[in-house]
Every structure is written in C-alpha cells, then in structure tokens.
Amino acid sequence: MTRPTIRDLANAAAVSVATVNRVLAGAANVRAPTRLLVQEAAERIGFYGLGTIQSRVAASRPKYRFGVLLLQPHRPFYQNIAAALRRAVAETMGAEIDLRIEFLEDLAPQNTAARALNLAEHCQAICIVAAVHPTVTEAVAHIQARGVQVFALVGQLSASGQVPYIGLDNWKVGRTAAWTFANVCKGPGKIGILMGNPRYRNQEMNEAGFRSYFREHAAGFTLLEPVSTFEAAAIAQDMTERLLTDHPDLAGLYVSGGGISGALAALRGLGRAGQIVTVGYDLFDVTRMALLDGTMTLVISHALDRLAREALDVMIKACAAPASGANLTRIVPFELYTRENL
C-alpha cells in the first residue's frame, strides 16, 4: 500500500490541497476548526506528516493561564470540582490552558482576599468561591481594575452582575427542596434548617426560595430558625443533635450548607436515620451512602462536568474579547438524586 498523500489528506478532511499545505506550514490564516479537521483526518488515514500537523495545531492555539480558588481541601465537593476542571482542561481543544487550582483552609475574609489577590498576580482570569464580605469585595475590585477577569463560582459575589457568576439558580434549588418536604412528609410539621454561613449568597438564596415555596404552597409547616454550621462537620453534628433533642417531633431536616457529614452522623447516632425527611447537597461518597441506606431522601447536586466546562468557556471568552460586553454569567442546571436513580 502506498502511503497517503497530501491530496488524500485534503479529500479526507474535505478541504483544498492549498489548505493542507498552509496547515503543514503553520500559516496564521487558517481557522482553528479547520486545523483540527485536518489533524483528525491525518490521524484517521495515517498521514506521514501527522506529527508536524499536531505541532502546528498546538502552536496555533491561544495560551491562557487561569486560576481557581476553592474552599477547604478536605471537603470532597471541592476536590470533585477540581477534578472536573482538570478534565475540562484536558478536553479543551481550542486553547492551551495552564490551570492553577488553590484551596482555602482558612476561610477568614482577610485570608480569602489576600489569596485571591496573589492568585490574580499570575493569571489572566480567576474563579473564586467565597463568602460575600466588604474585604473580599474590595479585593475583587482591585483585581478587576488591573484587567484580570474575575468570576464567582458556586456562589454569587455581586447582586449587580459586576462579577459574572457560574453556578446554579439557587432560588430554584431552595424551592425544589421545599417541594420535596411538602410532598414527601406525611403531614405538616417542623423543618430544621442548617446553613453553613449566611454570607454565602447561594445559601442565602437557597433559604429565600425555600421559605417562599412554603408561604405559597405549604403554610401548615413550621420552619425553624436556621442555625449556622460554619461549614464544619463537628458543628453540624452538634447543631443537629440539639435540633433533634429540642424538637423530638421534627419532620424534616434541610442541610443547605457545609457539614452534611456531621448532620448525617447525628441522625444515625440518635437512631433517627430514615425517620426524618432529609434533603442536602451534592453527590459524593457520604451522601451517596446516605441515600442508599435511607438516611437522606433527596440530594440536589451540581452537574460538575458541565459547571467546569462553562467556567473554562467563559474565562476563554472574557480573555479573547475583554471589551465585548457580553453576558458571561452561566446558570447550570442541577441534578436530583434519590436512592432509586443512583
């Protein structure tokens, strides 16, 4: 068999011989999708110049350095986000992305602001997960003033839209959780609410949507005052044990923030697992097991691969055309899990 020629490659890619020659020469006047088309055809037919084409395509891609600042590294949710972002980088064909992911152990606003400022020194765009606080807001404004694009991930940082957001519609999330209690509980009763920290705008919106549904459709339920876990499992366990002790007739538990492993431990430790309708967030090993053994009723989860792809997409768009004025906020659909659809 004779080896494939340039004309064979052109036919396989449905382009002209001149276009193939321009790709081989590394000419700048070839669109990125066309370069990829030629590369895929070369791989398919075993073209002898595949290595050259691959190097030309790689050299022609725009190069970006992005940063992501996530919360505590011991929390599976944030490790799962990091893994999804790395997968999305590996799958991105139109750009070379140098991704720097950092975790915040200390969640104090001053530390968050300092870490965000430092990360922005080395990146063209950053995504951050943070509580809304004046110190953080001021740091974000400084970063934006330097021309670095800033995005809020998971929780919004600005109600005005000055910091584009990638995440869920948290109003809908809260109302979906409320719908679950209203339709699964055997009758109206008391609902306990655990929040991580009210300064996280996503949790605040979750609670607002949650309460709005009950006012509109299920006024017979009693919503207890939210208690803060400060994103800590030990505190969540203690708060849940107090709720169960103070309200032995508790009908439901809504965990709208961090610390869900502690809440589940309290339910099991006091023998209440499976007796109380329990709704919480994000599917990982602990919540999966809780669904399977009946401790949890419903998990509302981020679609992490979609979230990661959207985050990279808007960062690329923002860096490629910083003055376009395009709306860069992305609302990602959420996923619902019970033990029956795992």
Secondary structure by P-SEA (a helix, b strand, c coil): cccccaaaaaaaacccaaaaaaaaaccccccaaaaaaaaaaaaaacccaaaaaaaaaaaabbbbbbbbbbcccccaaaaaaaaaaaaaaaaccccccbbbbbbbccccaaaaaaaaaaaaacccbbbbbccccaaaaaaaaaaaaacbbbbbccccccccccccccccaaaaaaaaaaaaaacccccbbbbbbbbccccaaaaaaaaaaaaaaaacccccccccccccccccaaaaaaaaaaaaaaccccccccccccaaaaaaaaaaaaccccccbbbbbbbcaaaaaaaaacccccccccaaaaaaaaaaaaaaaaaaccccccccbbbbbbbbbccccc
